[in-house]
Amino acid sequence: MIDRQQASEALADIDDVVQRVRQSRIYHLASLMLIMWGVLVFAGYLVTYLSPRHAGYGWLAVYAAGFAGTIVISRFNQARAGVRTVDIRMLAAFLLFMLFGIFVSAWLGHFSPRQTSTFWPIYFMLFYTIAGLWAGYAFVAIGFSIIVLTLVGYYHIGSAFDLWMAFVNGGGLLLGGLWMRRE
C-alpha cells in the first residue's frame, strides 16, 4: 500500500512520461515533414537560381510534391500510430494562412521577386516559431534562425540570393528535421 505522497509522485511521473511521448511523436512527424520540405525547397530555390525563367514551374512542382508528400506522411503516421494528424480544421487553418499570405504578397504588398523570396520563408517560419511555443522549442530555434539568416541574405547577398536561400531555407529545414529526429 502506498500513501498519498507516493501516489502523487507516481502520477506526476506518469504525466511526465506522457508529455515526453507526446513531444516525441510531434517531433517525429515534424522531422519527416521538415526533411521532405527542406529537400523540395532547396530544389525550388536551385531551379530559381539556375533558370529564373522556369522558377514558376519549379515552385508549382515543389508545392504539388510537398502537399502530396505531407498527405502521404500524415496518412502513414495515422495508420501506424492510430493518431489523426490532419483534420478539416487544420486544412482550413492552412488554407486561410496561405490565402492571407497570397493576399499580402500579391495584392497588398506588390513585392518584387526578391521581396517575395524573402516574404514567404519569413511568413512560414513565423508559423513554425509560434507553433514552437506549444510543441517544443526546437521549432522556435529553427524558425528564428531561418528568419534571421533570410534577412541577412536579403540585405547583404547580391545576385546569389536564391542560392543563399536554397541553403538557408531548404538546408535549414533539412537540418532542423534531422536535429528533431535525435530529440
N, C-alpha and C positions, 0 to 999 in steps of 0.2 A: 504494500500500500504506500502511496506517495502523498505527501502533504500538499497543501495549496501552493506554496512557493515552488516546489519541484514541478508541479503540473503547469504553473505559469511559465517557468523556464523551458519546459518541453514544448509547449505551444509556441513560444517565441522562436525556438529553434526550428520548428516545423514551418512557421511563417517565413523565416529567413531562407530556408531551402526552397520553398515555393517561389519566393521572389527571385532567387538566383536562377531557378529553372525557367521562369518566365522570361527573364532578361536573356538567358542563353538562347532560348527559342527565337526571340526577337532578333538577336544578333545573328543567328544562323541564317534566318530568312533574309534579313537585310544584307548580309555579306554576299549571298548569292546574287541578289539583285544589283548591289553596288559593283560587283565584279563584272557582271554582264553589261550593265550600263557604262561602266568605265571603258571597256573594250570598244563598245559601239560609239561612244562619244569621242574616244581617241581617233577612231576611223573617220568619223564625221569631220572633225577638225583637220585631219590629214588630207581628206578629199578637198576641203575648202582651201587649204594652203597650196596643194599641188595643182588643183584645177578649179579655180574660183568660178568658172563658167558653169560647172556641174555641181556646185555646192548645194543648190536647192534640191536636186535629185538625191544627192548623197544624204542630206538630212532627212528627207522623206523616207528613205530606206532605213536610216538609223531609227527613226521613230516607229516605223512599222515593225521592224525586227525587235525593238525594245518593248513595245506594248505586247506583242505576241509572246516574247520571252517572259515578260512579267506574268502574263496569264498562265503560261505553262509552269513556271516556278511556283506560283500560288496554288495551282491545281495539284501539283505534285506534293507540295507541303500539306495541303488539305487531305489528300489521300493517305499520305504517310503518317501524319500526326493526328489526323482527325480534327484538326482545328481550322476553322474557316478564317482565311486571311483577307479576302476581298469580298465585300458585300456591296449592296446597292448604295449605301451611304458613302462608303469610301470612293466608289466610282463617281458619284455625284460631286463629292468634295473635290476630287481630282479634276473633273470637267470644269467646275467653277474656277478652280485655281488656274487652269490652262486658259479659259476664256478671259479671265481678268488679265493674265499676262499678255495675251494677244491684243486685248483692248488697249493696254498701256503702251505696248511697244509699237503697234501698228497705227492706232488712231490718235491716241493722246500724245505719245512721245515723238512720233515721226523720226525714229532713230536712224542713224547711218548704219551701214553694215557692221562696222567696228563696234558701235554702241550697242547694236543688237547682240553681237557676240559677247559683249560684256554683261548686258542686262540679264540674259537667260540663265547663265551659271549663278549669278548673284541671287536671282529670284528663286531658283531651285534650292540653292544652299541655304537661303533663309528658311525654307521649309524644313530642311534637314536639321538646321540648328534649333528651330523651335521644337521639332519632334524630339530632339535630344534632351530637352528639359524633362520629358516624361519617360522616354525609352532608354536613355543612357547617355553619359557624357561623351562617348565616342562619337556620336552623331554631332554634338556641339563642336568637338575638335575638328572633325572632317569638314563640316560646313564652314566654320570660321576660317580655317586655313585656306580653303579654296577661294573664299571671298577675298581675303587679303591678297593672295597671290594673283587673282584675277585683276584686282585694282592696280597692283604693282605693274603687271603686264600692260594694262591699258595706258598707264601714264609713262612707262619707261621702255617698252618694247616697241620697236618700229614696225616694219613690214612683216616681221616674223611673228606677229601677234597670234595668228591662228595656229602656228606650230607651237608657240608657247602654251596656248590653251589646250592643245592636244595633250601635252604633258601635265599641265596644271589640273585641268578639269578631268580629262579622261584618266590620266595617271593617278590623280588624287582619289578619284572614285575607286579605281582598281586597288590601290594601296590601302585605302580605307576599308574596303571589303576584305582584303587579306588580313589586315590588322584585327578586324572584328572576328574573324574565324578563330583566332587564338584566344580571344577573351572568353 
